[in-house]
Amino acid sequence: MEDHNNTMSPRDCLQRAWVNTMELVRDFEMYSKNINDDRVASFFKEMAEKQGLQAHELRELYNKFDNNQNN
């Protein structure tokens, strides 16, 4: 939720970052499967894995933040 100063809450930032990172994971996975150059395909596969780890960390932090806000 945004406040009157157009700043986002930490919860919203975490959620947006997680969604954006998951989109990158999907994109990079698709690229790795559809590119005929093995070196580039391997690069995108590695990037998908790294983004997946970041997405996981973002989701964990979001869940902890969200649980603390609801207690």
MODELLER restraints for C-alpha pairs under 7 A, 6 or more apart:
rsr = mdl.restraints
at = mdl.atoms
rsr.add(forms.Gaussian(group=physical.xy_distance, feature=features.Distance(at['CA:1:A'], at['CA:8:A']), mean=6.32, stdev=0.5))
rsr.add(forms.Gaussian(group=physical.xy_distance, feature=features.Distance(at['CA:1:A'], at['CA:9:A']), mean=6.31, stdev=0.5))
rsr.add(forms.Gaussian(group=physical.xy_distance, feature=features.Distance(at['CA:1:A'], at['CA:12:A']), mean=6.30, stdev=0.5))
rsr.add(forms.Gaussian(group=physical.xy_distance, feature=features.Distance(at['CA:2:A'], at['CA:8:A']), mean=4.77, stdev=0.5))
rsr.add(forms.Gaussian(group=physical.xy_distance, feature=features.Distance(at['CA:2:A'], at['CA:9:A']), mean=6.49, stdev=0.5))
rsr.add(forms.Gaussian(group=physical.xy_distance, feature=features.Distance(at['CA:11:A'], at['CA:62:A']), mean=6.47, stdev=0.5))
rsr.add(forms.Gaussian(group=physical.xy_distance, feature=features.Distance(at['CA:11:A'], at['CA:65:A']), mean=6.88, stdev=0.5))
rsr.add(forms.Gaussian(group=physical.xy_distance, feature=features.Distance(at['CA:11:A'], at['CA:66:A']), mean=6.89, stdev=0.5))
rsr.add(forms.Gaussian(group=physical.xy_distance, feature=features.Distance(at['CA:14:A'], at['CA:58:A']), mean=6.39, stdev=0.5))
rsr.add(forms.Gaussian(group=physical.xy_distance, feature=features.Distance(at['CA:14:A'], at['CA:62:A']), mean=5.71, stdev=0.5))
rsr.add(forms.Gaussian(group=physical.xy_distance, feature=features.Distance(at['CA:15:A'], at['CA:62:A']), mean=6.66, stdev=0.5))
rsr.add(forms.Gaussian(group=physical.xy_distance, feature=features.Distance(at['CA:18:A'], at['CA:55:A']), mean=5.42, stdev=0.5))
rsr.add(forms.Gaussian(group=physical.xy_distance, feature=features.Distance(at['CA:18:A'], at['CA:58:A']), mean=5.62, stdev=0.5))
rsr.add(forms.Gaussian(group=physical.xy_distance, feature=features.Distance(at['CA:18:A'], at['CA:59:A']), mean=6.22, stdev=0.5))
rsr.add(forms.Gaussian(group=physical.xy_distance, feature=features.Distance(at['CA:21:A'], at['CA:51:A']), mean=6.27, stdev=0.5))
rsr.add(forms.Gaussian(group=physical.xy_distance, feature=features.Distance(at['CA:21:A'], at['CA:55:A']), mean=5.63, stdev=0.5))
rsr.add(forms.Gaussian(group=physical.xy_distance, feature=features.Distance(at['CA:22:A'], at['CA:55:A']), mean=6.14, stdev=0.5))
rsr.add(forms.Gaussian(group=physical.xy_distance, feature=features.Distance(at['CA:24:A'], at['CA:51:A']), mean=6.99, stdev=0.5))
rsr.add(forms.Gaussian(group=physical.xy_distance, feature=features.Distance(at['CA:25:A'], at['CA:48:A']), mean=4.65, stdev=0.5))
rsr.add(forms.Gaussian(group=physical.xy_distance, feature=features.Distance(at['CA:25:A'], at['CA:51:A']), mean=5.72, stdev=0.5))
rsr.add(forms.Gaussian(group=physical.xy_distance, feature=features.Distance(at['CA:25:A'], at['CA:52:A']), mean=6.00, stdev=0.5))
rsr.add(forms.Gaussian(group=physical.xy_distance, feature=features.Distance(at['CA:28:A'], at['CA:44:A']), mean=5.17, stdev=0.5))
rsr.add(forms.Gaussian(group=physical.xy_distance, feature=features.Distance(at['CA:28:A'], at['CA:45:A']), mean=6.46, stdev=0.5))
rsr.add(forms.Gaussian(group=physical.xy_distance, feature=features.Distance(at['CA:28:A'], at['CA:47:A']), mean=6.62, stdev=0.5))
rsr.add(forms.Gaussian(group=physical.xy_distance, feature=features.Distance(at['CA:28:A'], at['CA:48:A']), mean=5.12, stdev=0.5))
rsr.add(forms.Gaussian(group=physical.xy_distance, feature=features.Distance(at['CA:29:A'], at['CA:44:A']), mean=6.68, stdev=0.5))
rsr.add(forms.Gaussian(group=physical.xy_distance, feature=features.Distance(at['CA:29:A'], at['CA:45:A']), mean=5.87, stdev=0.5))
rsr.add(forms.Gaussian(group=physical.xy_distance, feature=features.Distance(at['CA:29:A'], at['CA:48:A']), mean=5.72, stdev=0.5))
rsr.add(forms.Gaussian(group=physical.xy_distance, feature=features.Distance(at['CA:31:A'], at['CA:41:A']), mean=6.68, stdev=0.5))
rsr.add(forms.Gaussian(group=physical.xy_distance, feature=features.Distance(at['CA:31:A'], at['CA:44:A']), mean=6.39, stdev=0.5))
rsr.add(forms.Gaussian(group=physical.xy_distance, feature=features.Distance(at['CA:32:A'], at['CA:41:A']), mean=4.08, stdev=0.5))
rsr.add(forms.Gaussian(group=physical.xy_distance, feature=features.Distance(at['CA:32:A'], at['CA:42:A']), mean=6.39, stdev=0.5))
rsr.add(forms.Gaussian(group=physical.xy_distance, feature=features.Distance(at['CA:32:A'], at['CA:44:A']), mean=5.06, stdev=0.5))
rsr.add(forms.Gaussian(group=physical.xy_distance, feature=features.Distance(at['CA:32:A'], at['CA:45:A']), mean=5.23, stdev=0.5))
rsr.add(forms.Gaussian(group=physical.xy_distance, feature=features.Distance(at['CA:33:A'], at['CA:41:A']), mean=6.75, stdev=0.5))
rsr.add(forms.Gaussian(group=physical.xy_distance, feature=features.Distance(at['CA:35:A'], at['CA:41:A']), mean=5.63, stdev=0.5))
